[in-house]
Amino acid sequence: MIIVFGSINMDIFMPVEHLPVPGETVLSPGYEMSPGGKGANQALAAARSGAKVAMIGRVGDDGMGARVLNNLRRAGVMTSGIVQSEQSTGCAVIARDANGENQILVALGANADVIHDQIPDEILGNRNMVVMQNEILPEQNWMIIERAAALGATTILNLAPAIHIPEHILKKLDYLIVNQIEARQIAAAMNLEAENHESQIAGALSRMGDLTCIVTMGERGSFAITPDGQEIHVPALELEQFVDKTGAGDAYCGTFAAALHAGLPLTEALKRAAVAGSLTCLNKGAQPSFPYLGDIEENLAKLGEVSVKAI
């Protein structure tokens, strides 16, 4: 089973002609609401890829919380580990321009109350996998990582938004996933002695934590650096147009977790994740755009060449 520990939000999308700069007011013709949150997004993406998924988080006693829970249940995600909070359900406001680029503001709300004790020890064994993001209080993630490492569960951390991660926690992780911007932010936060380039940063993180570090780079694809010194580059799908890039990273992470948990080799998991992230950009919104396993498998052959080299 995949246990997703993280945020649950309602996303409010506002289309704009261009993204605002500081101090600027930009008008939008309207807005759309869609269930989101990086945790819920990744749980739904993993479920659509065929995995058995349990979501652990918190929502408020409000209409938005009821709506996001129903959406997860319809996707087959187990929600018994989601607790009601006295705070409102988390919310994200997303401005999206004509090119599909976005700016996002996130209000934690009930996500600030998520605690590691919501996951019992008995489900942190070596048959299970824990997937985390960074839209809850970071110390709760650190505690789960330490508990999972002690009890045998595989751990995947999507360090988004990027913050400093303690070195002793990094050493207990199995997989770290960041995008190209987050990679540079983490390098700065951790004072890594690495050039300001994604591959050097990923290599430094991989060596420091003895883990697999994965960097997503949008249209440039993604790559992984493994503890044994392999660098695997996987291209993105070539798309004629990008409708909306919101949620592409979450689709990538959830699909990667599902493929890995199904026992597929790392390279195959990276390929499926790359296809899922690309296909998500073809439609508006996050969760409504996530592909199903059949869509992913149908498009695998359209990926460009994967390269593997020793570093």
Helices and strands as residue ranges (DSSP letters): E 2-5, E 9-15, E 32-36, H 38-48, E 53-60, H 63-74, E 78-85, E 90-96, E 102-107, G 109-113, G 116-118, G 121-123, E 129-132, H 138-151, E 154-158, H 167-170, E 175-179, H 180-189, H 198-209, E 212-216, G 218-220, E 222-225, E 230-234, H 248-261, H 266-280, G 287-289, H 293-299, G 300-302, E 307-310
